[in-house]
Amino acid sequence: MAKSSKKVALGSFVGTTIEWYDFFIYGIASALIFSELFFPSYDPLVGTLLSFATFGVAFVARPLGGIVFGHFGDRLGRKPMLVITLIVMGVSTGAIGLLPTYATIGIAAPLLLVLLRLIQGLSVGGEYGGAVLMSVEHAPKHRRGLYGSWVQAGSPAGQVIANTVFIIMSTSVSQEELFAWAWRVPFLFSFVLVIVGITIRLALDESPEFKRVERTKEVTSAPLLVIWRKYRKQVMLMMGAYISHGVTIYLGAVYSLNYGTETVGFSYTEMLTLVLICQAIVLVLIPIFAHISDRVGHKKVFMIGNVGMGVCAFPWFALLNTGNFAAAALGFVILFIPYSATYGTMAAFFSSVYETRVGYSGVSLGYQFGGVVGSAPAPLIAAALLANTGSSTAIGWYMVLMSIVSVLSTIWLKSVSSAASEPVERSAVAKD
């Protein structure tokens, strides 16, 4: 059991890392590159807003991906859906690297860019729920936080790789070469990564809990109908519980790239390095907070993280606005410590809200619709708030408000079993 659990956790980590590398590569390019290559006829502000808008369209497709892959994941199994989502993501990301720009084919360029971004959204929308359940459903019950955190760690790992690749490209070539051809390399690299990811995922075993549901003939033919009748309140509360997390990551890892370079005066490389530092720290902290949550309760640690993200919003902006690299780095660390607490426990907490037979659909819907209302508009809202007020203060209050929404939603969100997200008694814990 322990060996199988660790193999699945590692496989989920690698596959999810590749998925998020592909997703974040687009985010970085939308902040630094795409406004000039795909929207060059507009003034800088409008070009930036349009670039962030194309970044956000993936979130429109993510719930659809969650619905489709969740349906078949609850009927046919987690494993086949995870193989398909990885293929779809890898091919669509690689294709972006082959796109002609506006200068070559005109308006068709941004339209094709939006289409491929929508396909990315379908893939990542179907990925999360399956990857979480594969890890958590394989894990010993007293270590679901730790094993589930491997999936969560795929996001910062993907961000670290994406930022590292862009740093290498931006420091190895001139800015003219970066905009001429070098920006394509990180996208084309996805073709290689997807082969690695598929090989690993094909070797994984199906979730034992899904096998049990199949064996006992509990598989439902209409998981969405069950969700609507029995769990629609949980889906809404999960959306709210996720919002602060989504706003924090997409302001901290995406919008800050544009804000830091255009408003504060940092270079591209400095901002990419700042995000790289904070994501490396997140990668380390995620399993630590997950391990703590297995002892004190997943919901409790998740809640503390949501409170912390609201508290740290203004210190983050204050330190970033100094224009000093060391101070800005400290600000990113301060903000992303509570973020790590929330993200590290999210898999175990969210998966405890639904019964196994509809878990893929339930987790996917709550998480992805949370992304639509939280993550997707965050860079666009921040850019608009800055344009209208000329200050980051309004953005800080926006982050605080989202934190309050998440805290209240978390309080009201309950597990299927009240013990599902509570610590396991020491006497009941068996060694792996």
Buried (B, 14 or more C-beta within 10 A) or exposed (E): EEEEBBBBBBBBBBBBBBBBBBBBBBBBBBBBBBBBBBBEEEEEBEBBBBBBBBBBBBBBBBBBBBBBBBBBBBBBBBBBBBBBBBBBBBBBBBBBBEBEBBEEEEEEBBEBBBBBBBBBBBBBBBBBBBBBBBBBBBBBEBBBBBBBBBBBBBBBBBBBBBBBBBBBBBEEBEEEEBBEEBBBBBBBBBBEBBEBBBEBBEEBEBBBBBEEBBEEEEBBEBBBEBBEEEBEEBBBBBBBBBBBBBBBBBBBBBBBBBBBBBBBEBEBEBBBBBBBBBBBBBBEBBBBBBBBBBEEBBBBBBBBBBBBBBBBBBBBBEBBBEEBBEEBBBBBBBBBBBBBBBBBBBBBBBBBBBBBBBBBBBBBBBBBBBBBBBBBBBBBBBBBBBEEEEEBEBBBBBBBBBBBBBBBBBEEBBBBEEEBBBBBEEEEBEEE
